[in-house]
Amino acid sequence: MPVMNGYEATRRIREEESRYGIRTPIIALTANSMEKGLQDAMEAGMDLHLAKPIPKPRIAQIVLDLCNHVQN
């Protein structure tokens, strides 16, 4: 059993980032495509919520878009 789930890890990362004025993109990859999963991910501070399975080209495009967004 993990010590914490992805939501808690994201909350802690966001808390730490706020001290330094930085922002790391975080993407939730879940088997849950329900609205509650999306809401939980956004409330935790995640940037995107994607339901599996996700085609590799789609993942690559999302990461590229996030990298471009962070640079601008």
Predicted model as a PDB file, atoms N, CA, C, CB and O in Angstrom, pLDDT in the B-factor column:
MODEL        1                                                                  
ATOM      1  N   MET A   1       0.834  -1.180   0.000  1.00 54.00           N  
ATOM      2  CA  MET A   1       0.000   0.000   0.000  1.00 54.00           C  
ATOM      3  C   MET A   1       0.880   1.246   0.000  1.00 54.00           C  
ATOM      4  CB  MET A   1      -0.950  -0.003   1.211  1.00 54.00           C  
ATOM      5  O   MET A   1       1.778   1.353   0.835  1.00 54.00           O  
ATOM      6  N   PRO A   2       0.652   2.184  -0.905  1.00 73.00           N  
ATOM      7  CA  PRO A   2       1.469   3.401  -0.938  1.00 73.00           C  
ATOM      8  C   PRO A   2       1.233   4.266   0.303  1.00 73.00           C  
ATOM      9  CB  PRO A   2       1.165   4.212  -2.207  1.00 73.00           C  
ATOM     10  O   PRO A   2       0.173   4.215   0.928  1.00 73.00           O  
ATOM     11  N   VAL A   3       2.243   5.052   0.636  1.00 87.00           N  
ATOM     12  CA  VAL A   3       2.153   5.952   1.776  1.00 87.00           C  
ATOM     13  C   VAL A   3       1.144   7.062   1.505  1.00 87.00           C  
ATOM     14  CB  VAL A   3       3.526   6.546   2.099  1.00 87.00           C  
ATOM     15  O   VAL A   3       0.430   7.499   2.407  1.00 87.00           O  
ATOM     16  N   MET A   4       1.093   7.514   0.248  1.00 91.00           N  
ATOM     17  CA  MET A   4       0.113   8.547  -0.121  1.00 91.00           C  
ATOM     18  C   MET A   4      -0.319   8.325  -1.561  1.00 91.00           C  
ATOM     19  CB  MET A   4       0.706   9.983   0.062  1.00 91.00           C  
ATOM     20  O   MET A   4       0.399   7.715  -2.354  1.00 91.00           O  
ATOM     21  N   ASN A   5      -1.504   8.831  -1.887  1.00 92.00           N  
ATOM     22  CA  ASN A   5      -1.980   8.703  -3.264  1.00 92.00           C  
ATOM     23  C   ASN A   5      -1.536   9.911  -4.088  1.00 92.00           C  
ATOM     24  CB  ASN A   5      -3.520   8.561  -3.298  1.00 92.00           C  
ATOM     25  O   ASN A   5      -0.904  10.829  -3.566  1.00 92.00           O  
ATOM     26  N   GLY A   6      -1.868   9.902  -5.363  1.00 93.00           N  
ATOM     27  CA  GLY A   6      -1.456  10.981  -6.258  1.00 93.00           C  
ATOM     28  C   GLY A   6      -2.050  12.334  -5.907  1.00 93.00           C  
ATOM     29  O   GLY A   6      -1.424  13.370  -6.129  1.00 93.00           O  
ATOM     30  N   TYR A   7      -3.258  12.323  -5.359  1.00 93.00           N  
ATOM     31  CA  TYR A   7      -3.887  13.582  -4.962  1.00 93.00           C  
ATOM     32  C   TYR A   7      -3.126  14.231  -3.813  1.00 93.00           C  
ATOM     33  CB  TYR A   7      -5.349  13.350  -4.561  1.00 93.00           C  
ATOM     34  O   TYR A   7      -2.849  15.430  -3.835  1.00 93.00           O  
ATOM     35  N   GLU A   8      -2.794  13.431  -2.821  1.00 95.00           N  
ATOM     36  CA  GLU A   8      -2.051  13.960  -1.668  1.00 95.00           C  
ATOM     37  C   GLU A   8      -0.646  14.389  -2.097  1.00 95.00           C  
ATOM     38  CB  GLU A   8      -1.968  12.900  -0.535  1.00 95.00           C  
ATOM     39  O   GLU A   8      -0.153  15.428  -1.659  1.00 95.00           O  
ATOM     40  N   ALA A   9      -0.007  13.596  -2.946  1.00 96.00           N  
ATOM     41  CA  ALA A   9       1.334  13.964  -3.440  1.00 96.00           C  
ATOM     42  C   ALA A   9       1.272  15.303  -4.173  1.00 96.00           C  
ATOM     43  CB  ALA A   9       1.901  12.858  -4.383  1.00 96.00           C  
ATOM     44  O   ALA A   9       2.148  16.150  -3.996  1.00 96.00           O  
ATOM     45  N   THR A  10       0.248  15.493  -4.987  1.00 97.00           N  
ATOM     46  CA  THR A  10       0.093  16.753  -5.722  1.00 97.00           C  
ATOM     47  C   THR A  10      -0.115  17.921  -4.768  1.00 97.00           C  
ATOM     48  CB  THR A  10      -1.084  16.661  -6.702  1.00 97.00           C  
ATOM     49  O   THR A  10       0.486  18.981  -4.944  1.00 97.00           O  
ATOM     50  N   ARG A  11      -0.955  17.738  -3.769  1.00 97.00           N  
ATOM     51  CA  ARG A  11      -1.174  18.807  -2.780  1.00 97.00           C  
ATOM     52  C   ARG A  11       0.133  19.211  -2.113  1.00 97.00           C  
ATOM     53  CB  ARG A  11      -2.190  18.359  -1.713  1.00 97.00           C  
ATOM     54  O   ARG A  11       0.407  20.397  -1.929  1.00 97.00           O  
ATOM     55  N   ARG A  12       0.932  18.223  -1.755  1.00 96.00           N  
ATOM     56  CA  ARG A  12       2.211  18.515  -1.094  1.00 96.00           C  
ATOM     57  C   ARG A  12       3.195  19.208  -2.034  1.00 96.00           C  
ATOM     58  CB  ARG A  12       2.833  17.227  -0.559  1.00 96.00           C  
ATOM     59  O   ARG A  12       3.918  20.118  -1.630  1.00 96.00           O  
ATOM     60  N   ILE A  13       3.214  18.768  -3.287  1.00 97.00           N  
ATOM     61  CA  ILE A  13       4.085  19.416  -4.277  1.00 97.00           C  
ATOM     62  C   ILE A  13       3.666  20.870  -4.457  1.00 97.00           C  
ATOM     63  CB  ILE A  13       4.035  18.664  -5.637  1.00 97.00           C  
ATOM     64  O   ILE A  13       4.512  21.764  -4.459  1.00 97.00           O  
ATOM     65  N   ARG A  14       2.366  21.112  -4.608  1.00 97.00           N  
ATOM     66  CA  ARG A  14       1.875  22.483  -4.796  1.00 97.00           C  
ATOM     67  C   ARG A  14       2.190  23.355  -3.583  1.00 97.00           C  
ATOM     68  CB  ARG A  14       0.362  22.478  -5.058  1.00 97.00           C  
ATOM     69  O   ARG A  14       2.533  24.529  -3.727  1.00 97.00           O  
ATOM     70  N   GLU A  15       2.074  22.784  -2.401  1.00 96.00           N  
ATOM     71  CA  GLU A  15       2.404  23.532  -1.185  1.00 96.00           C  
ATOM     72  C   GLU A  15       3.881  23.933  -1.181  1.00 96.00           C  
ATOM     73  CB  GLU A  15       2.075  22.694   0.071  1.00 96.00           C  
ATOM     74  O   GLU A  15       4.223  25.073  -0.868  1.00 96.00           O  
ATOM     75  N   GLU A  16       4.734  23.000  -1.524  1.00 96.00           N  
ATOM     76  CA  GLU A  16       6.180  23.282  -1.561  1.00 96.00           C  
ATOM     77  C   GLU A  16       6.503  24.290  -2.657  1.00 96.00           C  
ATOM     78  CB  GLU A  16       6.986  21.981  -1.786  1.00 96.00           C  
ATOM     79  O   GLU A  16       7.307  25.197  -2.442  1.00 96.00           O  
ATOM     80  N   GLU A  17       5.891  24.145  -3.823  1.00 96.00           N  
ATOM     81  CA  GLU A  17       6.136  25.070  -4.930  1.00 96.00           C  
ATOM     82  C   GLU A  17       5.758  26.501  -4.572  1.00 96.00           C  
ATOM     83  CB  GLU A  17       5.363  24.628  -6.161  1.00 96.00           C  
ATOM     84  O   GLU A  17       6.423  27.449  -4.991  1.00 96.00           O  
ATOM     85  N   SER A  18       4.701  26.651  -3.804  1.00 95.00           N  
ATOM     86  CA  SER A  18       4.241  27.997  -3.457  1.00 95.00           C  
ATOM     87  C   SER A  18       5.301  28.772  -2.677  1.00 95.00           C  
ATOM     88  CB  SER A  18       2.953  27.920  -2.644  1.00 95.00           C  
ATOM     89  O   SER A  18       5.318  30.003  -2.705  1.00 95.00           O  
ATOM     90  N   ARG A  19       6.167  28.068  -1.996  1.00 96.00           N  
ATOM     91  CA  ARG A  19       7.250  28.723  -1.246  1.00 96.00           C  
ATOM     92  C   ARG A  19       8.320  29.302  -2.162  1.00 96.00           C  
ATOM     93  CB  ARG A  19       7.890  27.737  -0.282  1.00 96.00           C  
ATOM     94  O   ARG A  19       9.030  30.236  -1.789  1.00 96.00           O  
ATOM     95  N   TYR A  20       8.429  28.740  -3.366  1.00 95.00           N  
ATOM     96  CA  TYR A  20       9.499  29.136  -4.275  1.00 95.00           C  
ATOM     97  C   TYR A  20       9.002  29.820  -5.541  1.00 95.00           C  
ATOM     98  CB  TYR A  20      10.305  27.938  -4.648  1.00 95.00           C  
ATOM     99  O   TYR A  20       9.806  30.231  -6.377  1.00 95.00           O  
ATOM    100  N   GLY A  21       7.699  29.946  -5.692  1.00 93.00           N  
ATOM    101  CA  GLY A  21       7.150  30.607  -6.864  1.00 93.00           C  
ATOM    102  C   GLY A  21       7.344  29.835  -8.155  1.00 93.00           C  
ATOM    103  O   GLY A  21       7.528  30.434  -9.214  1.00 93.00           O  
ATOM    104  N   ILE A  22       7.305  28.501  -8.077  1.00 93.00           N  
ATOM    105  CA  ILE A  22       7.462  27.670  -9.269  1.00 93.00           C  
ATOM    106  C   ILE A  22       6.197  26.847  -9.485  1.00 93.00           C  
ATOM    107  CB  ILE A  22       8.702  26.744  -9.143  1.00 93.00           C  
ATOM    108  O   ILE A  22       5.332  26.772  -8.611  1.00 93.00           O  
ATOM    109  N   ARG A  23       6.103  26.234 -10.655  1.00 91.00           N  
ATOM    110  CA  ARG A  23       4.941  25.385 -10.962  1.00 91.00           C  
ATOM    111  C   ARG A  23       5.400  24.256 -11.867  1.00 91.00           C  
ATOM    112  CB  ARG A  23       3.787  26.208 -11.638  1.00 91.00           C  
ATOM    113  O   ARG A  23       5.924  24.496 -12.955  1.00 91.00           O  
ATOM    114  N   THR A  24       5.202  23.022 -11.415  1.00 91.00           N  
ATOM    115  CA  THR A  24       5.532  21.826 -12.173  1.00 91.00           C  
ATOM    116  C   THR A  24       4.240  21.246 -12.741  1.00 91.00           C  
ATOM    117  CB  THR A  24       6.277  20.782 -11.284  1.00 91.00           C  
ATOM    118  O   THR A  24       3.294  21.021 -11.987  1.00 91.00           O  
ATOM    119  N   PRO A  25       4.172  21.001 -14.040  1.00 92.00           N  
ATOM    120  CA  PRO A  25       2.958  20.400 -14.599  1.00 92.00           C  
ATOM    121  C   PRO A  25       2.754  18.987 -14.030  1.00 92.00           C  
ATOM    122  CB  PRO A  25       3.039  20.353 -16.152  1.00 92.00           C  
ATOM    123  O   PRO A  25       3.693  18.194 -13.968  1.00 92.00           O  
ATOM    124  N   ILE A  26       1.534  18.689 -13.622  1.00 95.00           N  
ATOM    125  CA  ILE A  26       1.191  17.368 -13.110  1.00 95.00           C  
ATOM    126  C   ILE A  26      -0.039  16.882 -13.860  1.00 95.00           C  
ATOM    127  CB  ILE A  26       0.938  17.398 -11.564  1.00 95.00           C  
ATOM    128  O   ILE A  26      -1.052  17.577 -13.938  1.00 95.00           O  
ATOM    129  N   ILE A  27       0.066  15.676 -14.411  1.00 93.00           N  
ATOM    130  CA  ILE A  27      -1.018  15.072 -15.184  1.00 93.00           C  
ATOM    131  C   ILE A  27      -1.509  13.825 -14.458  1.00 93.00           C  
ATOM    132  CB  ILE A  27      -0.552  14.725 -16.630  1.00 93.00           C  
ATOM    133  O   ILE A  27      -0.716  12.938 -14.138  1.00 93.00           O  
ATOM    134  N   ALA A  28      -2.802  13.754 -14.200  1.00 92.00           N  
ATOM    135  CA  ALA A  28      -3.399  12.550 -13.617  1.00 92.00           C  
ATOM    136  C   ALA A  28      -3.695  11.564 -14.739  1.00 92.00           C  
ATOM    137  CB  ALA A  28      -4.701  12.892 -12.814  1.00 92.00           C  
ATOM    138  O   ALA A  28      -4.402  11.892 -15.692  1.00 92.00           O  
ATOM    139  N   LEU A  29      -3.154  10.359 -14.623  1.00 89.00           N  
ATOM    140  CA  LEU A  29      -3.451   9.283 -15.572  1.00 89.00           C  
ATOM    141  C   LEU A  29      -4.203   8.219 -14.784  1.00 89.00           C  
ATOM    142  CB  LEU A  29      -2.132   8.694 -16.250  1.00 89.00           C  
ATOM    143  O   LEU A  29      -3.616   7.524 -13.954  1.00 89.00           O  
ATOM    144  N   THR A  30      -5.488   8.094 -15.040  1.00 85.00           N  
ATOM    145  CA  THR A  30      -6.306   7.187 -14.244  1.00 85.00           C  
ATOM    146  C   THR A  30      -7.165   6.303 -15.123  1.00 85.00           C  
ATOM    147  CB  THR A  30      -7.182   7.967 -13.285  1.00 85.00           C  
ATOM    148  O   THR A  30      -7.339   6.554 -16.316  1.00 85.00           O  
ATOM    149  N   ALA A  31      -7.695   5.267 -14.508  1.00 82.00           N  
ATOM    150  CA  ALA A  31      -8.660   4.416 -15.189  1.00 82.00           C  
ATOM    151  C   ALA A  31     -10.064   4.977 -15.009  1.00 82.00           C  
ATOM    152  CB  ALA A  31      -8.583   2.972 -14.662  1.00 82.00           C  
ATOM    153  O   ALA A  31     -11.026   4.447 -15.565  1.00 82.00           O  
ATOM    154  N   ASN A  32     -10.179   6.045 -14.233  1.00 71.00           N  
ATOM    155  CA  ASN A  32     -11.469   6.637 -13.897  1.00 71.00           C  
ATOM    156  C   ASN A  32     -11.743   7.840 -14.793  1.00 71.00           C  
ATOM    157  CB  ASN A  32     -11.510   7.050 -12.413  1.00 71.00           C  
ATOM    158  O   ASN A  32     -11.078   8.869 -14.681  1.00 71.00           O  
ATOM    159  N   SER A  33     -12.713   7.708 -15.670  1.00 69.00           N  
ATOM    160  CA  SER A  33     -13.047   8.833 -16.552  1.00 69.00           C  
ATOM    161  C   SER A  33     -14.260   9.596 -16.045  1.00 69.00           C  
ATOM    162  CB  SER A  33     -13.305   8.336 -17.975  1.00 69.00           C  
ATOM    163  O   SER A  33     -14.774  10.480 -16.731  1.00 69.00           O  
ATOM    164  N   MET A  34     -14.712   9.262 -14.866  1.00 78.00           N  
ATOM    165  CA  MET A  34     -15.908   9.906 -14.325  1.00 78.00           C  
ATOM    166  C   MET A  34     -15.608  11.341 -13.903  1.00 78.00           C  
ATOM    167  CB  MET A  34     -16.456   9.108 -13.132  1.00 78.00           C  
ATOM    168  O   MET A  34     -14.464  11.703 -13.631  1.00 78.00           O  
ATOM    169  N   GLU A  35     -16.653  12.138 -13.857  1.00 79.00           N  
ATOM    170  CA  GLU A  35     -16.535  13.557 -13.495  1.00 79.00           C  
ATOM    171  C   GLU A  35     -15.881  13.739 -12.127  1.00 79.00           C  
ATOM    172  CB  GLU A  35     -17.913  14.221 -13.501  1.00 79.00           C  
ATOM    173  O   GLU A  35     -15.125  14.692 -11.936  1.00 79.00           O  
ATOM    174  N   LYS A  36     -16.149  12.863 -11.188  1.00 80.00           N  
ATOM    175  CA  LYS A  36     -15.577  12.973  -9.848  1.00 80.00           C  
ATOM    176  C   LYS A  36     -14.049  12.877  -9.909  1.00 80.00           C  
ATOM    177  CB  LYS A  36     -16.149  11.875  -8.924  1.00 80.00           C  
ATOM    178  O   LYS A  36     -13.358  13.607  -9.198  1.00 80.00           O  
ATOM    179  N   GLY A  37     -13.521  11.996 -10.739  1.00 83.00           N  
ATOM    180  CA  GLY A  37     -12.073  11.871 -10.879  1.00 83.00           C  
ATOM    181  C   GLY A  37     -11.457  13.149 -11.397  1.00 83.00           C  
ATOM    182  O   GLY A  37     -10.401  13.566 -10.920  1.00 83.00           O  
ATOM    183  N   LEU A  38     -12.095  13.774 -12.359  1.00 87.00           N  
ATOM    184  CA  LEU A  38     -11.629  15.050 -12.904  1.00 87.00           C  
ATOM    185  C   LEU A  38     -11.689  16.129 -11.830  1.00 87.00           C  
ATOM    186  CB  LEU A  38     -12.473  15.465 -14.133  1.00 87.00           C  
ATOM    187  O   LEU A  38     -10.741  16.895 -11.659  1.00 87.00           O  
ATOM    188  N   GLN A  39     -12.785  16.187 -11.121  1.00 90.00           N  
ATOM    189  CA  GLN A  39     -12.943  17.189 -10.063  1.00 90.00           C  
ATOM    190  C   GLN A  39     -11.901  17.000  -8.965  1.00 90.00           C  
ATOM    191  CB  GLN A  39     -14.354  17.117  -9.464  1.00 90.00           C  
ATOM    192  O   GLN A  39     -11.299  17.975  -8.513  1.00 90.00           O  
ATOM    193  N   ASP A  40     -11.681  15.772  -8.535  1.00 90.00           N  
ATOM    194  CA  ASP A  40     -10.679  15.495  -7.498  1.00 90.00           C  
ATOM    195  C   ASP A  40      -9.285  15.906  -7.960  1.00 90.00           C  
ATOM    196  CB  ASP A  40     -10.689  14.003  -7.123  1.00 90.00           C  
ATOM    197  O   ASP A  40      -8.515  16.482  -7.191  1.00 90.00           O  
ATOM    198  N   ALA A  41      -8.962  15.608  -9.220  1.00 92.00           N  
ATOM    199  CA  ALA A  41      -7.641  15.950  -9.753  1.00 92.00           C  
ATOM    200  C   ALA A  41      -7.436  17.461  -9.786  1.00 92.00           C  
ATOM    201  CB  ALA A  41      -7.465  15.366 -11.160  1.00 92.00           C  
ATOM    202  O   ALA A  41      -6.374  17.954  -9.404  1.00 92.00           O  
ATOM    203  N   MET A  42      -8.434  18.187 -10.236  1.00 93.00           N  
ATOM    204  CA  MET A  42      -8.323  19.645 -10.317  1.00 93.00           C  
ATOM    205  C   MET A  42      -8.247  20.272  -8.922  1.00 93.00           C  
ATOM    206  CB  MET A  42      -9.515  20.227 -11.092  1.00 93.00           C  
ATOM    207  O   MET A  42      -7.482  21.211  -8.702  1.00 93.00           O  
ATOM    208  N   GLU A  43      -9.035  19.755  -7.991  1.00 94.00           N  
ATOM    209  CA  GLU A  43      -9.010  20.270  -6.620  1.00 94.00           C  
ATOM    210  C   GLU A  43      -7.661  20.029  -5.953  1.00 94.00           C  
ATOM    211  CB  GLU A  43     -10.118  19.625  -5.793  1.00 94.00           C  
ATOM    212  O   GLU A  43      -7.226  20.825  -5.121  1.00 94.00           O  
ATOM    213  N   ALA A  44      -7.001  18.938  -6.315  1.00 95.00           N  
ATOM    214  CA  ALA A  44      -5.690  18.624  -5.750  1.00 95.00           C  
ATOM    215  C   ALA A  44      -4.594  19.502  -6.338  1.00 95.00           C  
ATOM    216  CB  ALA A  44      -5.357  17.160  -5.980  1.00 95.00           C  
ATOM    217  O   ALA A  44      -3.510  19.616  -5.765  1.00 95.00           O  
ATOM    218  N   GLY A  45      -4.878  20.131  -7.501  1.00 96.00           N  
ATOM    219  CA  GLY A  45      -3.895  21.004  -8.128  1.00 96.00           C  
ATOM    220  C   GLY A  45      -3.256  20.429  -9.373  1.00 96.00           C  
ATOM    221  O   GLY A  45      -2.275  20.980  -9.874  1.00 96.00           O  
ATOM    222  N   MET A  46      -3.794  19.330  -9.885  1.00 96.00           N  
ATOM    223  CA  MET A  46      -3.262  18.746 -11.116  1.00 96.00           C  
ATOM    224  C   MET A  46      -3.658  19.619 -12.296  1.00 96.00           C  
ATOM    225  CB  MET A  46      -3.774  17.293 -11.312  1.00 96.00           C  
ATOM    226  O   MET A  46      -4.676  20.310 -12.261  1.00 96.00           O  
ATOM    227  N   ASP A  47      -2.847  19.579 -13.333  1.00 92.00           N  
ATOM    228  CA  ASP A  47      -3.089  20.411 -14.512  1.00 92.00           C  
ATOM    229  C   ASP A  47      -4.023  19.747 -15.518  1.00 92.00           C  
ATOM    230  CB  ASP A  47      -1.778  20.742 -15.184  1.00 92.00           C  
ATOM    231  O   ASP A  47      -4.801  20.421 -16.193  1.00 92.00           O  
ATOM    232  N   LEU A  48      -3.940  18.439 -15.611  1.00 91.00           N  
ATOM    233  CA  LEU A  48      -4.771  17.684 -16.558  1.00 91.00           C  
ATOM    234  C   LEU A  48      -5.208  16.381 -15.920  1.00 91.00           C  
ATOM    235  CB  LEU A  48      -4.007  17.410 -17.880  1.00 91.00           C  
ATOM    236  O   LEU A  48      -4.554  15.871 -15.011  1.00 91.00           O  
ATOM    237  N   HIS A  49      -6.324  15.846 -16.407  1.00 91.00           N  
ATOM    238  CA  HIS A  49      -6.821  14.542 -15.977  1.00 91.00           C  
ATOM    239  C   HIS A  49      -7.114  13.749 -17.236  1.00 91.00           C  
ATOM    240  CB  HIS A  49      -8.101  14.668 -15.060  1.00 91.00           C  
ATOM    241  O   HIS A  49      -7.971  14.136 -18.030  1.00 91.00           O  
ATOM    242  N   LEU A  50      -6.409  12.640 -17.426  1.00 90.00           N  
ATOM    243  CA  LEU A  50      -6.593  11.807 -18.607  1.00 90.00           C  
ATOM    244  C   LEU A  50      -6.963  10.398 -18.187  1.00 90.00           C  
ATOM    245  CB  LEU A  50      -5.323  11.796 -19.477  1.00 90.00           C  
ATOM    246  O   LEU A  50      -6.358   9.838 -17.273  1.00 90.00           O  
ATOM    247  N   ALA A  51      -7.953   9.826 -18.849  1.00 87.00           N  
ATOM    248  CA  ALA A  51      -8.379   8.463 -18.557  1.00 87.00           C  
ATOM    249  C   ALA A  51      -7.679   7.483 -19.498  1.00 87.00           C  
ATOM    250  CB  ALA A  51      -9.914   8.333 -18.680  1.00 87.00           C  
ATOM    251  O   ALA A  51      -7.605   7.703 -20.707  1.00 87.00           O  
ATOM    252  N   LYS A  52      -7.170   6.402 -18.919  1.00 87.00           N  
ATOM    253  CA  LYS A  52      -6.510   5.371 -19.709  1.00 87.00           C  
ATOM    254  C   LYS A  52      -7.555   4.533 -20.442  1.00 87.00           C  
ATOM    255  CB  LYS A  52      -5.624   4.475 -18.812  1.00 87.00           C  
ATOM    256  O   LYS A  52      -8.690   4.441 -19.974  1.00 87.00           O  
ATOM    257  N   PRO A  53      -7.219   3.931 -21.553  1.00 90.00           N  
ATOM    258  CA  PRO A  53      -5.927   3.961 -22.233  1.00 90.00           C  
ATOM    259  C   PRO A  53      -5.760   5.251 -23.038  1.00 90.00           C  
ATOM    260  CB  PRO A  53      -5.779   2.742 -23.151  1.00 90.00           C  
ATOM    261  O   PRO A  53      -6.726   5.827 -23.537  1.00 90.00           O  
ATOM    262  N   ILE A  54      -4.525   5.675 -23.145  1.00 91.00           N  
ATOM    263  CA  ILE A  54      -4.192   6.893 -23.879  1.00 91.00           C  
ATOM    264  C   ILE A  54      -3.176   6.521 -24.956  1.00 91.00           C  
ATOM    265  CB  ILE A  54      -3.627   8.012 -22.920  1.00 91.00           C  
ATOM    266  O   ILE A  54      -2.121   5.976 -24.634  1.00 91.00           O  
ATOM    267  N   PRO A  55      -3.463   6.797 -26.206  1.00 93.00           N  
ATOM    268  CA  PRO A  55      -2.502   6.480 -27.273  1.00 93.00           C  
ATOM    269  C   PRO A  55      -1.181   7.240 -27.063  1.00 93.00           C  
ATOM    270  CB  PRO A  55      -3.103   6.827 -28.663  1.00 93.00           C  
ATOM    271  O   PRO A  55      -1.183   8.402 -26.657  1.00 93.00           O  
ATOM    272  N   LYS A  56      -0.077   6.577 -27.339  1.00 94.00           N  
ATOM    273  CA  LYS A  56       1.242   7.192 -27.157  1.00 94.00           C  
ATOM    274  C   LYS A  56       1.388   8.536 -27.876  1.00 94.00           C  
ATOM    275  CB  LYS A  56       2.313   6.246 -27.645  1.00 94.00           C  
ATOM    276  O   LYS A  56       1.936   9.471 -27.293  1.00 94.00           O  
ATOM    277  N   PRO A  57       0.920   8.663 -29.113  1.00 96.00           N  
ATOM    278  CA  PRO A  57       1.048   9.981 -29.769  1.00 96.00           C  
ATOM    279  C   PRO A  57       0.313  11.089 -29.008  1.00 96.00           C  
ATOM    280  CB  PRO A  57       0.510   9.907 -31.201  1.00 96.00           C  
ATOM    281  O   PRO A  57       0.767  12.233 -28.979  1.00 96.00           O  
ATOM    282  N   ARG A  58      -0.803  10.751 -28.403  1.00 94.00           N  
ATOM    283  CA  ARG A  58      -1.569  11.745 -27.628  1.00 94.00           C  
ATOM    284  C   ARG A  58      -0.775  12.174 -26.400  1.00 94.00           C  
ATOM    285  CB  ARG A  58      -2.951  11.171 -27.199  1.00 94.00           C  
ATOM    286  O   ARG A  58      -0.723  13.364 -26.086  1.00 94.00           O  
ATOM    287  N   ILE A  59      -0.161  11.233 -25.707  1.00 92.00           N  
ATOM    288  CA  ILE A  59       0.662  11.567 -24.538  1.00 92.00           C  
ATOM    289  C   ILE A  59       1.819  12.459 -24.963  1.00 92.00           C  
ATOM    290  CB  ILE A  59       1.193  10.283 -23.847  1.00 92.00           C  
ATOM    291  O   ILE A  59       2.105  13.464 -24.312  1.00 92.00           O  
ATOM    292  N   ALA A  60       2.478  12.096 -26.043  1.00 94.00           N  
ATOM    293  CA  ALA A  60       3.610  12.887 -26.528  1.00 94.00           C  
ATOM    294  C   ALA A  60       3.180  14.312 -26.849  1.00 94.00           C  
ATOM    295  CB  ALA A  60       4.231  12.232 -27.770  1.00 94.00           C  
ATOM    296  O   ALA A  60       3.891  15.261 -26.519  1.00 94.00           O  
ATOM    297  N   GLN A  61       2.031  14.473 -27.485  1.00 95.00           N  
ATOM    298  CA  GLN A  61       1.545  15.813 -27.837  1.00 95.00           C  
ATOM    299  C   GLN A  61       1.212  16.616 -26.584  1.00 95.00           C  
ATOM    300  CB  GLN A  61       0.306  15.717 -28.747  1.00 95.00           C  
ATOM    301  O   GLN A  61       1.504  17.810 -26.524  1.00 95.00           O  
ATOM    302  N   ILE A  62       0.619  15.994 -25.604  1.00 92.00           N  
ATOM    303  CA  ILE A  62       0.277  16.680 -24.355  1.00 92.00           C  
ATOM    304  C   ILE A  62       1.533  17.159 -23.644  1.00 92.00           C  
ATOM    305  CB  ILE A  62      -0.530  15.755 -23.432  1.00 92.00           C  
ATOM    306  O   ILE A  62       1.589  18.298 -23.181  1.00 92.00           O  
ATOM    307  N   VAL A  63       2.537  16.301 -23.556  1.00 90.00           N  
ATOM    308  CA  VAL A  63       3.795  16.685 -22.900  1.00 90.00           C  
ATOM    309  C   VAL A  63       4.458  17.825 -23.668  1.00 90.00           C  
ATOM    310  CB  VAL A  63       4.759  15.470 -22.799  1.00 90.00           C  
ATOM    311  O   VAL A  63       4.945  18.776 -23.057  1.00 90.00           O  
ATOM    312  N   LEU A  64       4.484  17.742 -24.986  1.00 92.00           N  
ATOM    313  CA  LEU A  64       5.056  18.807 -25.808  1.00 92.00           C  
ATOM    314  C   LEU A  64       4.312  20.126 -25.582  1.00 92.00           C  
ATOM    315  CB  LEU A  64       5.010  18.419 -27.299  1.00 92.00           C  
ATOM    316  O   LEU A  64       4.936  21.176 -25.426  1.00 92.00           O  
ATOM    317  N   ASP A  65       2.990  20.067 -25.564  1.00 92.00           N  
ATOM    318  CA  ASP A  65       2.193  21.274 -25.326  1.00 92.00           C  
ATOM    319  C   ASP A  65       2.495  21.877 -23.955  1.00 92.00           C  
ATOM    320  CB  ASP A  65       0.698  20.954 -25.439  1.00 92.00           C  
ATOM    321  O   ASP A  65       2.621  23.094 -23.823  1.00 92.00           O  
ATOM    322  N   LEU A  66       2.610  21.027 -22.943  1.00 87.00           N  
ATOM    323  CA  LEU A  66       2.934  21.523 -21.602  1.00 87.00           C  
ATOM    324  C   LEU A  66       4.327  22.151 -21.571  1.00 87.00           C  
ATOM    325  CB  LEU A  66       2.848  20.382 -20.572  1.00 87.00           C  
ATOM    326  O   LEU A  66       4.522  23.192 -20.944  1.00 87.00           O  
ATOM    327  N   CYS A  67       5.279  21.538 -22.233  1.00 85.00           N  
ATOM    328  CA  CYS A  67       6.649  22.097 -22.274  1.00 85.00           C  
ATOM    329  C   CYS A  67       6.648  23.453 -22.959  1.00 85.00           C  
ATOM    330  CB  CYS A  67       7.619  21.134 -23.010  1.00 85.00           C  
ATOM    331  O   CYS A  67       7.302  24.386 -22.493  1.00 85.00           O  
ATOM    332  N   ASN A  68       5.921  23.568 -24.058  1.00 86.00           N  
ATOM    333  CA  ASN A  68       5.832  24.841 -24.767  1.00 86.00           C  
ATOM    334  C   ASN A  68       5.148  25.898 -23.927  1.00 86.00           C  
ATOM    335  CB  ASN A  68       5.092  24.667 -26.075  1.00 86.00           C  
ATOM    336  O   ASN A  68       5.537  27.066 -23.952  1.00 86.00           O  
ATOM    337  N   HIS A  69       4.140  25.497 -23.190  1.00 79.00           N  
ATOM    338  CA  HIS A  69       3.404  26.426 -22.327  1.00 79.00           C  
ATOM    339  C   HIS A  69       4.306  26.929 -21.193  1.00 79.00           C  
ATOM    340  CB  HIS A  69       2.137  25.742 -21.745  1.00 79.00           C  
ATOM    341  O   HIS A  69       4.282  28.114 -20.859  1.00 79.00           O  
ATOM    342  N   VAL A  70       5.084  26.049 -20.615  1.00 70.00           N  
ATOM    343  CA  VAL A  70       5.975  26.412 -19.499  1.00 70.00           C  
ATOM    344  C   VAL A  70       7.055  27.371 -19.973  1.00 70.00           C  
ATOM    345  CB  VAL A  70       6.621  25.151 -18.877  1.00 70.00           C  
ATOM    346  O   VAL A  70       7.445  28.272 -19.229  1.00 70.00           O  
ATOM    347  N   GLN A  71       7.546  27.198 -21.192  1.00 67.00           N  
ATOM    348  CA  GLN A  71       8.618  28.048 -21.729  1.00 67.00           C  
ATOM    349  C   GLN A  71       8.108  29.456 -22.047  1.00 67.00           C  
ATOM    350  CB  GLN A  71       9.219  27.411 -22.996  1.00 67.00           C  
ATOM    351  O   GLN A  71       8.879  30.415 -22.009  1.00 67.00           O  
ATOM    352  N   ASN A  72       6.828  29.586 -22.357  1.00 62.00           N  
ATOM    353  CA  ASN A  72       6.287  30.897 -22.747  1.00 62.00           C  
ATOM    354  C   ASN A  72       5.867  31.661 -21.573  1.00 62.00           C  
ATOM    355  CB  ASN A  72       5.136  30.762 -23.684  1.00 62.00           C  
ATOM    356  O   ASN A  72       5.388  32.787 -21.708  1.00 62.00           O  
TER     357      ASN A  72                                                      
ENDMDL                                                                          
END                                                                             
